[in-house]
Amino acid sequence: MGKGGGCFPSKNRQPSVASDHDEPTNPSFTDESVSASAAAAAQLTKKLRIFIVFYSMYGHVESLARRMKKGVDGIEGVEGVLYRVPETLETEVLKQMKVPSKNDDGIQVMVSVEELLEADGLLFGFPTRFGCMAAQMKAFFDSTGKLWTEQKLAGVPAGFFVSTGTQGGGQETTAWTAITQLAHHGMIYVPIGYTFGAGMFKMDTIRGGSPYGAGVFSGDGTREPSETELALAEHQGKYMALMVKRFAQPHSLSNDQQNSN
């Protein structure tokens, strides 16, 4: 600023006089500003949402997903929403495999991948099939081609949690091989690392999970998740919720880009 700092009225400037015909206006209370304020207030009260999208045949991955939601919901301003991916096997085949019914458990099936666009963060859970995700989850990802073409999921934080039958069955590789799905969509992979603390180093009991995400050993299908495995899933939910809050911005990426041009 020049001399005088522009803080005092000029001695040579005549005071402005409002005309009798001019209506007094207050730019702070225009319709546009009121609408903007209301929108900002709504943005502050609206919770961020993390979609926990999973496939679970015998319930092991579902157990992790439910506990993960508890972790997400434990962080202020964030809520978890559970979704199943569509089943690809025929009902008769599922009966022969003695797969329990899932029609009355209150969890929605994500029938359209477009619903993914409503999430602020994503957690995908699935059992392993020879070190890779189960076919049902792969079919779901394969159906996201339109979202990939338009890069609609680019920049969205995402993570994984898995189930394997044995200790060498793919607790790490099942998540590792799934990262390609996120890379092609431009999503941001969020592993948990060793943030679970001492629980990641205990060797006294069998525990699923890895730095890539929570996990459970299902054995022959009769083994239930241990409390440590469930606690790790809850931790991942909390951790992802905190990361989503860190990434959250009051304006969309498109608005920021427009303002910078």
N, C-alpha and C positions, 0 to 999 in steps of 0.2 A: 504494500500500500504506500501511497505517496505521503507527503507531509500532511499532517492533520488527521491521517488515518481514516478519513471519511466518517468519523464518529460524530461530528457536530455539523449542524446545518450551516450552509454558506450564508454569509452576511448579504451577498448580492442576490440571493434567490428569494423570490417573493413567495410567501406562504400560499399553498394551494387552498382554494375555497371550493367546497362542494356545491354543485349546482342544485337549485331547488328541484330540478327535473330528474336528477340522477338518483337512482335507488341505491342505498348503501349495500355493499356486498361484503361478505366475509369469505375469502377464498378457503378458509379452513373448514368451512361447513357446506361446501358444495355437495351436490348429489354424488359426484364421482368420488370425492374424498370419503364420504360416509360409506359408500359401497366398498371402497378399498379397505377402510378400517374394519368393516364387518367381515370382509374376506380374511383379513389378517387375524382377527380374533378367532374365526372359525378354524384357521390353519393351526393356531396355537392349541385349541382344544381337541382337534382331531388326532387320534392316536395313529402312530406309524404301525403298519401291519406287516408281519412276517408270515408268509405262507409256508406251512410245513407239508410238503407234497411227497407222498410216499406210496410204495407198493409193499404189502405184507401178506404173505400167503397163510402162515400159521400163527401170526400175531406177535412175533418177536420184534420186527421193525415198528409195528404199531405201538408196542409198549414203550419203545424209545421215543417215538413221536409224541405220545401223550405226556411223557415226562419232560420232553423238550419244550412243549407248549407251556408247561408250568414255569419253566425257566424264563421264557420270553415274557410271559404275563407278569413275572416278578419285577420287571424293569418298568419304571414309571414312564408313561407316554407311549408304550409299545404293547401290542397284543399279537398273539399267535393264532393262526387259523389253520385247522387241519383239513387236508384234502387227500383223497385217494386218487390214484390214476386208474383209468378203466382196465378191467380185466380182459385179457385176450383169449383165455381158454374157455372152452365150452362148459356149460354147467355139468354135463354128464362126466366130463373128464375131471372136474374139480371134486365131484362126489367120489369117484374112484380113488382119488388121491386123499380123500378124507379131509378136505379143506373145510374149516368151519365157515358157516354163513356170516356175511357181513352186512346184511340188509337192514338190521335194526340197531346199529351201533351209534347212530347219530352223526356220522362223519360223511360229508358230502363227497361225491365223485366229481372230479374236475372234468366235465364233459367237453369244455372248450379251452384250448390253450390261451385264448385271448384273455382269460381271467388272470393269467400271470401278470398282465400289465397293471393290475390293481395293487400289486405287492410292492412294498418298499425294500423287502429282502426275501430271499428264498432259501429254504433248506430242503434238500432232496434226500429221501431215505429209500433204500432198496436192499434186497438180499443179493448174494453173489451167485453168479453162474460161471464157473471156471475162471474166476478172477475178474470178471466184468459184471456190470449191472444186469439184473434179470431182464428177460425179453419184454416184459410188460412195461418197465420203465424206459427201455430203449425205444419201444414203439411210441411211447408218449413223447420223448424227445424228437423222434423222427417226424412227428406231426407238427412240430413248431417251425416248419420251413418258411411259412409266410412271415413269421416274426423275425426269423433270421435274415430273410431278404431285405427287410426294412430296418434291421438292427434295433428293434423296439425294446430289447432287453439289455442293450449295451449300458454298462455302468451300474447295473443292479448287483448288490452284494449277494453271494450265494455260497452255500456249503453243503457237505454231504454227511450222512451217517449210514452205517451198513450192518448187515448180518451175515455171518458165515457159519458153516457147519463144523469146521475144525480150526485149530490154531494156525495152521498153515494154509487156510482156505482163502485168504485174500483180504484180510482186514485193512491192509494198506493198498494193495493193487486194485481192489474194487473201486476205491475212491480215486486212486491215481489215474486209472484208465478213463474215469468219468470226466476228468478235467477238460478233455477235448470238447465236450459239449458246451461248457462255459466259455472256452476260448473262442469258439466259432461265433457265439452269440455276443461276445464282447463283455460278458459279465465279469465281475470281480470275485475271484475265488478267495474265500475267507476260511483258512484252516484254523484249528484251535491251538496248534503248537503244543507247548507244554504248560499252558496257562492253568491247567487243572491242578498244578502243584504236585504235592507228594503222592497224590493218587495215581499219577502217571508212572511212578517209579516202584510201586509196591509189587512184590513178587510172591507174596504169601498165598494168593488165590488166583485162579484163572480169571482174566479180565479181557473183554473185547475193547476195541477202541484204539486209536493211534493219534499222532499229531494231525492226521488228515481229518479226523472227526470221530464222533462217538461210534461205538460198535458193540455187538453182542455175539456170543457164541451160542448157536442153537443146538449143537450136537445132532442127535437123531430127530430133533424136533420136540423132545420132551423137556429139555433143559430150559428153565425160566431165566430171564435176565437177573443178574445179581444186583444187589443194592449199589455196588460200586459202578456197574455199567449204567444203571439208571441215573445215578448221581452225575456221571460224566455227561449223559445226555442233557440233564437239567442245566449243567454248567455251559454246555454248548449253546443252549437256548439263550441263556443270560448273556453270554459272550457275543453272540450274533446280534442280539438286541442292542447292546452297547455300541457295536460297530455300526449298525444301521443309524442310530442316533448321531453318531459322529459324522456319517456321510450325509445326513439329511440337510437339505438346504431350503430356505423359505421360498425360493423361486426355482422354476424348472430349468433344466439345462438349456432348453430352447430359448427361454427368455434371457438367460445370461448371455448366450451367443448373440442374440439380437442386439442387446445393449452394448456389447463389445464391438459391434460392427459400425 
